[in-house]
Structure formats: C-alpha cells, structure tokens
Amino acid sequence: MANNSVEFLDDFEPGREYPLGSFTLTQDEIIEFATRFDPQPFHIDPEAAAGTMFGGIIASGWHTTAATMRLMVDNLLPVESSLGSPGMDEIRWLKPVYPDVEYRAVYCVNTVTDSKSKPDRGAVNSTTRLFNPEGEEVMFFTGAGFYLKRPPA
C-alpha cells in the first residue's frame, strides 16, 4: 500500500490533495534519458544548452512526467485496485526542470465517478502538479485512473 492510505476508489476524496514527495534529477540522468528519447541540444549537450534561453541542461518534459509518475506509483496509487488509465486530457510544462534541484509533486482529486456498467469500479479524474523550491508550478497534467471499489464485507 502507498504512503497516502489510499487502497480503493472509495478512499479518494474530491477536492483532496495528496502529497507525492519529491525527486531530483542529475545532469547525467537528464542526458541519458534525452539521448534515448528526446535528443534536443538543450537536453543532451551542456555546451549547446549554455547558449540557450535556459542557460544550461534541462530535463525533457517527458522525463519530468515519468519522474512524477514514479512518485505517484510509489506514494499514492493502490496497486491492489489500480486498473490503469485511459490517458491524459492535458499536460503542460510551464517552467524548465534543472539538474540537482528538488521538485515536489501533489496529486489533486477533481472528481470520483462510479462506473455505470461495472458496479465494482469507477474513475478518478485528477490533476498532478509539480513545484520547484520557490513554490512555482513547473508542470501539471490532468487525466483519469480506473480503480476497484472496496469489496463488500
């Protein structure tokens, strides 16, 4: 079970925020990920990145999203009842993510909806937000997850 005591759909509360913890990416991790998946100069080449508006290496938005997803899995998602996701509705990378800086994430429940066709499950619509040390939002994504309900006693 995750750290936020969420086991089933029934445990998610609309309007509630669940802290997910934090992560820090090193320059080597950023370069390694981007070399494989997003090889733009400001992600993989320190010299080229220094001459950009970012002033140095920044993480790919996809890397940032993946690191935030890891926090969700480790600190919130109930493996016993999680049924996956149909996808995201929106994702925004608002500010760059730099190496060796700690970023913290918060999962915000927007709605909880029971399934009309399958009474043992439902969906959570949520917005996950990532913040830098100054408290500025650097990324958010909104989407849904499917979860089983608590079994009857």
C-alpha positions in Angstrom: 0.0 0.0 0.0 1.2 3.5 -0.8 2.0 6.2 1.9 -1.3 8.1 1.5 -3.5 5.3 2.8 -5.5 5.0 -0.4 -6.5 1.4 -1.1 -9.6 1.6 -3.2 -11.7 4.0 -5.3 -13.8 4.7 -2.1 -10.7 6.3 -0.4 -10.3 9.1 -2.9 -12.0 12.3 -1.8 -12.9 15.0 -4.3 -11.0 18.2 -3.5 -8.3 16.4 -1.5 -4.6 16.9 -2.2 -2.2 14.0 -1.7 1.5 14.9 -1.4 3.6 12.6 -3.5 7.1 13.5 -2.3 9.9 14.9 -4.4 12.6 14.0 -6.8 15.9 15.4 -8.1 17.4 14.6 -11.5 21.1 14.7 -12.1 22.6 16.1 -15.3 23.8 12.6 -16.2 20.2 11.2 -15.8 18.8 14.0 -17.9 21.3 13.5 -20.7 20.9 9.7 -20.6 17.1 9.9 -20.8 17.1 12.6 -23.5 19.8 10.8 -25.6 17.4 7.9 -25.9 14.0 9.6 -26.1 14.3 13.4 -26.7 17.7 14.3 -28.1 17.4 18.0 -28.4 20.6 20.0 -27.7 19.3 21.7 -24.5 18.7 18.2 -23.1 21.9 16.4 -24.2 24.7 18.9 -24.8 25.9 21.1 -21.9 27.8 23.4 -24.2 25.0 24.0 -26.6 22.5 24.2 -23.7 24.5 27.0 -22.1 23.9 29.2 -25.1 20.1 28.8 -25.0 17.4 30.8 -23.1 17.7 28.0 -20.4 21.3 28.7 -19.7 22.1 25.0 -19.3 20.8 21.5 -19.5 17.1 21.0 -18.7 15.1 17.8 -18.4 12.8 16.7 -21.2 9.2 17.2 -20.3 8.7 13.5 -20.9 11.4 12.7 -18.4 9.8 15.1 -15.9 6.4 13.5 -16.4 7.9 10.0 -16.0 9.7 11.0 -12.7 6.4 12.4 -11.4 4.6 9.2 -12.4 7.2 7.3 -10.4 6.2 9.3 -7.3 2.6 8.6 -7.9 3.3 4.8 -8.1 5.5 4.8 -5.0 3.4 7.1 -2.8 -0.2 7.0 -3.8 -1.5 4.5 -6.4 -3.0 1.5 -4.7 -1.5 -1.5 -6.6 -4.3 -3.7 -5.2 -7.0 -1.8 -7.0 -5.5 0.3 -9.8 -6.8 -0.7 -13.2 -4.7 1.7 -15.3 -5.7 4.9 -17.1 -7.4 5.8 -20.3 -5.0 8.6 -20.8 -4.4 12.3 -20.1 -6.6 15.2 -21.0 -4.0 17.9 -20.7 -0.3 18.2 -19.9 1.7 21.5 -19.6 5.4 22.0 -19.0 5.4 25.6 -17.6 9.0 26.1 -16.5 12.2 24.2 -17.1 13.4 21.4 -14.8 17.1 21.8 -14.0 19.5 19.2 -12.7 20.3 18.9 -9.0 17.1 20.8 -8.0 14.5 19.2 -5.8 11.0 19.2 -7.2 7.8 18.2 -5.3 4.6 16.8 -6.6 0.9 16.9 -5.4 -2.0 14.8 -6.7 -5.3 16.7 -6.6 -8.6 14.8 -6.9 -11.1 16.6 -9.1 -13.9 14.0 -9.3 -14.7 10.4 -8.3 -17.2 8.7 -10.5 -18.8 5.2 -10.2 -18.9 3.1 -13.3 -22.4 2.8 -14.8 -21.7 -0.6 -16.4 -19.4 -2.2 -13.8 -20.5 -1.6 -10.3 -17.3 -2.9 -8.7 -15.2 0.1 -10.1 -15.0 3.7 -11.0 -12.8 6.5 -12.2 -10.8 9.3 -10.5 -10.2 12.5 -12.5 -7.1 14.3 -11.1 -4.6 17.0 -11.7 -1.0 16.3 -10.7 1.2 19.4 -10.1 4.9 19.7 -9.8 6.6 22.6 -8.0 10.1 24.0 -7.8 11.7 25.1 -4.5 10.4 28.6 -4.9 6.8 27.2 -5.0 6.3 27.9 -8.6 4.3 25.4 -10.6 6.6 23.9 -13.3 4.3 21.2 -14.7 0.8 19.8 -14.4 -1.1 17.0 -16.0 -4.8 16.2 -15.8 -6.2 12.7 -16.5 -8.1 9.8 -15.2 -7.4 6.5 -13.5 -9.6 3.4 -13.0 -9.9 1.8 -9.6 -11.8 -1.1 -8.0 -14.2 -0.3 -5.2 -13.7 -1.8 -1.7 -15.2 -5.3 -1.8 -18.3 -5.8 0.3 -17.6 -7.2 3.8 
